[in-house]
Amino acid sequence: MKFLIDENLPARLEGLLSDLFPDSVHVKHVGLIEADDRAVWSYARTHGHCILTKDKDFQQMSVLMGHPPKVVWLRCGNASTARLAELVLDMAPGIFQFHEHEHRSLLILAAPGP
């Protein structure tokens, strides 16, 4: 499984997630920085990526259009890059199950409160 990491997330996530999610890439490294959501969606579908985002627009696209691509929507407000990586890595088993489930298009990951 590989992520296409949306521009609203730090590019450093690529390296922090690479052990469990090899071949994940940030949109800026594939020429999609400032691209519209449909271009990002199309790239993810064509290249077999799951979109990792904090953008509600992808949640809405997922509900309306289904998959592929699948979407992992981070609901954690402002968080450091390390905290974002920790959230994704801690939830990796559930992310892999979601990825394998043929009928699910959207996974919402919410950080626990303080």
CORSULFEN-V434823 format. One record per pair of residues at least 12 apart in sequence whose ideal C-beta (glycine too) atoms are under 7 Angstrom apart, sorted by the first residue. I is the first residue (numbers start at 1). J is the second residue. If there is no record, write none. Layout:
# CORSULFEN-V434823
i->I j->J
i->I j->J
This chain:
# CORSULFEN-V434823
i->1 j->21
i->1 j->50
i->1 j->96
i->1 j->99
i->2 j->21
i->2 j->22
i->2 j->23
i->2 j->24
i->2 j->48
i->2 j->49
i->3 j->17
i->3 j->21
i->3 j->24
i->3 j->49
i->3 j->50
i->3 j->52
i->4 j->25
i->4 j->27
i->4 j->40
i->4 j->43
i->4 j->44
i->4 j->49
i->4 j->51
i->5 j->24
i->5 j->25
i->5 j->26
i->5 j->27
i->5 j->52
i->6 j->27
i->6 j->40
i->6 j->51
i->6 j->52
i->6 j->53
i->6 j->55
i->7 j->27
i->7 j->28
i->7 j->33
i->8 j->53
i->8 j->54
i->8 j->55
i->9 j->52
i->9 j->53
i->9 j->54
i->9 j->84
i->10 j->81
i->11 j->26
i->11 j->28
i->12 j->81
i->13 j->26
i->13 j->81
i->13 j->84
i->13 j->85
i->14 j->26
i->16 j->81
i->16 j->85
i->17 j->85
i->17 j->88
i->17 j->89
i->20 j->89
i->20 j->92
i->27 j->40
i->30 j->43
i->37 j->57
i->37 j->58
i->37 j->61
i->41 j->61
i->41 j->69
i->44 j->69
i->45 j->68
i->45 j->69
i->49 j->69
i->50 j->69
i->50 j->70
i->50 j->72
i->50 j->99
i->51 j->69
i->51 j->71
i->52 j->72
i->53 j->71
i->53 j->73
i->53 j->74
i->54 j->74
i->58 j->71
i->58 j->73
i->59 j->71
i->59 j->73
i->59 j->106
i->62 j->105
i->62 j->106
i->63 j->106
i->66 j->105
i->67 j->105
i->70 j->99
i->70 j->105
i->71 j->105
i->71 j->106
i->72 j->95
i->72 j->107
i->72 j->109
i->73 j->106
i->73 j->108
i->74 j->87
i->74 j->109
i->75 j->108
i->75 j->109
i->75 j->110
i->76 j->110
i->76 j->111
i->79 j->111
i->87 j->109
i->87 j->111
i->91 j->109
i->95 j->107
